[in-house]
C-alpha cells in the first residue's frame, strides 16, 4: 500500500477539479418511462434440458413488447426470418431496426453472432447479444412509433453504450434515434433519453478519491459531468469512452458510445449513493432538465432508495415469477411429452423424483 500511494494521489489529482464543477439538481416534473429486458439468470426454468432462454422486454407501465423463447442451438437464419413477413416487410421491432440499418441477417447486424454453415451458432453466448439487440430495437421502436401525451423521460436500463453492433451500425442507430426524437419534437412532444447503470468502471476507479476530495458530498441532490479524458483512464479500451465530441478532435469514428456520462446523487445526505448516468449525447446540453426530471422519479424509489422508481417497476414487470413462470414451465413439459410420444410416461415418472435429495440435510 505504501509503495502504491502514488496511484491514490494521482486519482485524487484527476478527480479534484470535479469538486468545483458539481451542480445542484433543480427538480423538474415530467412523465418517466423505463424499458427493461429480462435477466436470463433470474428466469431459469426448474427443468430445462434444452437450456431455453427467455427474451422478454417490458416497460414500467407493464406493456410487453417482446416475448420469445430461444435456445443456444436455435437456427440463427430462421430466427432472422421470423422478424419479417413473406413479403420481406418487418413485423417486429428488431426487424424494423434491421431494415433501418440496412442489414438482413443477424451476423451482419452483430459481429458477436457467428454461425456454422448449418446455421447453428458458434457460441452459446449469442443469446445474451441477441437479447441486448432486441432491447435496443424496442427503444428505437417506442420513440419512433409510440404516441406520447406529454413530455416524457425514457430511462434505459444501463449506459447508452454498446459493443454488439457490427462496424459503424451503432453510429447509424444513434442517427436514427436522433431523427425519431426530432420527429416527436415536431409534433410538440419533447422526449429525453437517459441510461442509468448500477455499476461503472469509472465510478469504481474514482469512488475513494471522490470521498477524499469531497466530490458529491453535498447536503442536496447534485451531479457532475465526467470529462472524456477521465473516462478513458478507467477503461482498458479507450474507444468505450470516445463520444461524438471526441470523434471530431481525434478523427476516429465513435462506434460504441451514445451517451455523455454524469455522476448523480439523488439524495440529500453526504453519503447517499452515487449513480453513473448517460445522457443521450445530442441532448447533453439539456442535462440539467433531464437529470432534474430523473430526480423526481428517484425520490420515490422503492425498495431501493434514491434509485428511479420507474426502472424498479420495469424490473418487477420483466421478471417471470409465480403463476406466469409455472405456465411457462408447463409448456416446456408439454413440448417434451409431444417429443417423447409413447415414452411420455417416463417423463412423468422422472418429474416425481427429487432433483436434490441432499437438500434434506437442511430439514
Secondary structure, DSSP 8 states (H G I E B T S, - for coil): --TTHHHHHHHHHHHHTHHHH-EE------EEEEEEE--GGGS--SS-TT--EEEEEEETT--EEEEEEE-TT--HHHHHHTTB-TTS-B-SHHHHHHHHHT--SHHHH-TT--B-TTS-BS-TTHHHHHHHHHHHHHHHHHHHH---SS-EEEEEES-SB-S-S-TTHHHHHHHHHHHHHHHHHHTT--EEEEEEES--HHHHHHHHHHHHTTTT--SS-EEEE--HHHHHTT-SSGGGG--HHHHHHH-----SB-EEEEEEE-SSSTTS-EEEEEEEGGGGGGHHHHHHHHHHHHHT--SSTTS-HHHHHHHHHHS--HHHHHHHHHHHHHHHHHHHGGGHHHHHHHHTS-TTGGGGGG-
